[in-house]
Amino acid sequence: MKVTDFIGVKATYDEHGQYIWGVDKEGGHQKLADLRGWGAIQNLFKTKGGLIDDEKAASFQDELGKWLVDAINEKLERER
């Protein structure tokens, strides 16, 4: 069994649950990761008043998830 067999043919990001999924050739899904780091991410987006800009922080978290999925998919493509 190879790691790529476990991941499947591609990875996807679910921005509603912050999960990274592997998708097999039949369309089945395997959860690969739960994107964490909200505590650190939200602190990157504090306003001058010390409040958190939740919209910017959530957008950044989704951008990070998509970036990781792109990296996984690029590696899967290279290994084909």
LUMKE-938039 format. One record per atom (N, C-alpha, C): x, y, z; residue in three letters. Coordinates in pm, whole numbers, padded with zeros to 5 digits, always signed. Layout:
BEGIN
XYZALA
...
END
This chain:
BEGIN
+00085-00118+00000MET
+00000+00000+00000MET
+00089+00123+00000MET
+00062+00214-00092LYS
+00134+00340-00100LYS
+00046+00453-00042LYS
+00110+00558-00004VAL
+00036+00676+00044VAL
-00060+00724-00063VAL
-00015+00724-00188THR
-00101+00771-00297THR
-00224+00683-00314THR
-00215+00556-00282ASP
-00332+00467-00287ASP
-00435+00510-00182ASP
-00388+00553-00068PHE
-00477+00598+00039PHE
-00543+00731+00003PHE
-00465+00823-00054ILE
-00518+00955-00090ILE
-00619+00942-00203ILE
-00587+00863-00304GLY
-00675+00849-00420GLY
-00623+00926-00538GLY
-00713+00972-00622VAL
-00672+01039-00747VAL
-00658+01190-00732VAL
-00716+01246-00626LYS
-00703+01390-00602LYS
-00742+01422-00459LYS
-00706+01543-00418ALA
-00746+01594-00287ALA
-00840+01712-00309ALA
-00932+01731-00215THR
-01022+01846-00219THR
-01029+01908-00080THR
-01072+02033-00079TYR
-01086+02106+00047TYR
-01232+02142+00068TYR
-01284+02112+00185ASP
-01422+02146+00221ASP
-01418+02268+00312ASP
-01448+02385+00255GLU
-01438+02508+00333GLU
-01544+02519+00442GLU
-01647+02438+00439HIS
-01750+02443+00543HIS
-01708+02366+00668HIS
-01627+02262+00650GLY
-01582+02184+00764GLY
-01434+02192+00788GLY
-01363+02265+00702GLN
-01217+02278+00708GLN
-01146+02143+00701GLN
-01201+02052+00620TYR
-01141+01921+00603TYR
-01073+01910+00467TYR
-00965+01834+00464ILE
-00901+01798+00339ILE
-00934+01651+00316ILE
-00990+01624+00198TRP
-01036+01490+00162TRP
-00955+01434+00047TRP
-00929+01304+00051GLY
-00879+01233-00065GLY
-00999+01175-00138GLY
-00992+01174-00270VAL
-01102+01124-00351VAL
-01050+01010-00438VAL
-01115+00892-00427ASP
-01070+00780-00509ASP
-01135+00784-00647ASP
-01094+00692-00734LYS
-01142+00695-00873LYS
-01291+00667-00886LYS
-01354+00609-00784GLU
-01499+00587-00786GLU
-01576+00704-00725GLU
-01503+00805-00677GLY
-01568+00922-00617GLY
-01584+00914-00466GLY
-01537+00804-00406GLY
-01543+00791-00260GLY
-01444+00886-00193GLY
-01475+00925-00071HIS
-01392+01021+00002HIS
-01329+00958+00126HIS
-01205+00998+00152GLN
-01132+00959+00272GLN
-01080+01087+00337GLN
-01119+01111+00463LYS
-01070+01232+00530LYS
-00921+01217+00556LYS
-00845+01316+00508LEU
-00701+01315+00525LEU
-00657+01404+00641LEU
-00725+01518+00656ALA
-00681+01613+00758ALA
-00796+01707+00796ALA
-00789+01754+00916ASP
-00879+01857+00967ASP
-00791+01980+00983ASP
-00814+02081+00901LEU
-00730+02200+00904LEU
-00745+02271+01038LEU
-00638+02279+01111ARG
-00638+02340+01243ARG
-00566+02474+01237ARG
-00548+02535+01346GLY
-00472+02659+01353GLY
-00557+02783+01368GLY
-00687+02766+01395TRP
-00775+02882+01404TRP
-00727+02980+01511TRP
-00680+02930+01622GLY
-00632+03018+01728GLY
-00519+03108+01681GLY
-00425+03050+01608ALA
-00314+03129+01554ALA
-00359+03218+01440ALA
-00443+03165+01352ILE
-00488+03242+01236ILE
-00568+03364+01278ILE
-00662+03348+01369GLN
-00747+03462+01405GLN
-00665+03576+01465GLN
-00557+03542+01533ASN
-00474+03646+01592ASN
-00393+03724+01489ASN
-00387+03674+01366LEU
-00322+03748+01258LEU
-00410+03862+01207LEU
-00537+03859+01243PHE
-00634+03953+01187PHE
-00706+04034+01296PHE
-00629+04081+01392LYS
-00683+04167+01496LYS
-00692+04310+01444LYS
-00800+04376+01478THR
-00816+04516+01442THR
-00738+04602+01542THR
-00729+04730+01515LYS
-00659+04820+01607LYS
-00723+04821+01745LYS
-00852+04792+01749GLY
-00922+04785+01877GLY
-00906+04652+01948GLY
-00834+04559+01887GLY
-00810+04429+01949GLY
-00914+04323+01916GLY
-01014+04359+01835LEU
-01115+04261+01795LEU
-01063+04179+01676LEU
-01122+04064+01657ILE
-01083+03976+01546ILE
-01172+04005+01426ILE
-01111+04022+01309ASP
-01188+04032+01185ASP
-01212+03889+01138ASP
-01324+03830+01184ASP
-01353+03689+01156ASP
-01362+03659+01007ASP
-01414+03751+00929GLU
-01428+03727+00786GLU
-01292+03713+00718GLU
-01199+03800+00752LYS
-01064+03792+00694LYS
-00992+03666+00744LYS
-01009+03634+00870ALA
-00943+03516+00926ALA
-00997+03388+00861ALA
-01128+03379+00843ALA
-01188+03261+00780ALA
-01144+03250+00635ALA
-01137+03362+00566SER
-01091+03362+00427SER
-00947+03311+00419SER
-00863+03355+00512PHE
-00724+03311+00514PHE
-00715+03161+00541PHE
-00797+03111+00635GLN
-00796+02968+00666GLN
-00834+02887+00542GLN
-00935+02934+00468ASP
-00974+02865+00345ASP
-00864+02873+00239ASP
-00797+02987+00231GLU
-00686+03001+00136GLU
-00575+02901+00170GLU
-00547+02884+00299LEU
-00447+02788+00343LEU
-00488+02645+00306LEU
-00614+02610+00330GLY
-00662+02477+00295GLY
-00649+02448+00147GLY
-00686+02546+00065LYS
-00676+02530-00081LYS
-00531+02519-00124LYS
-00442+02594-00060TRP
-00300+02587-00091TRP
-00245+02447-00063TRP
-00281+02391+00051LEU
-00236+02256+00086LEU
-00289+02152-00012LEU
-00415+02165-00051VAL
-00474+02072-00148VAL
-00403+02084-00283VAL
-00373+02206-00324ASP
-00299+02224-00450ASP
-00164+02154-00443ASP
-00096+02165-00330ALA
+00035+02101-00314ALA
+00022+01948-00321ALA
-00079+01893-00256ILE
-00101+01747-00262ILE
-00131+01705-00405ILE
-00218+01779-00473ASN
-00254+01743-00610ASN
-00135+01755-00705ASN
-00050+01854-00685GLU
+00070+01865-00769GLU
+00160+01744-00749GLU
+00177+01701-00625LYS
+00261+01583-00599LYS
+00197+01458-00658LYS
+00067+01441-00645LEU
+00001+01327-00706LEU
+00022+01326-00857LEU
+00012+01442-00918GLU
+00032+01452-01063GLU
+00176+01414-01102GLU
+00273+01460-01028ARG
+00413+01427-01056ARG
+00441+01278-01046ARG
+00369+01211-00955GLU
+00395+01067-00933GLU
+00317+00977-01026GLU
+00230+01034-01109ARG
+00155+00952-01206ARG
+00245+00908-01318ARG
END
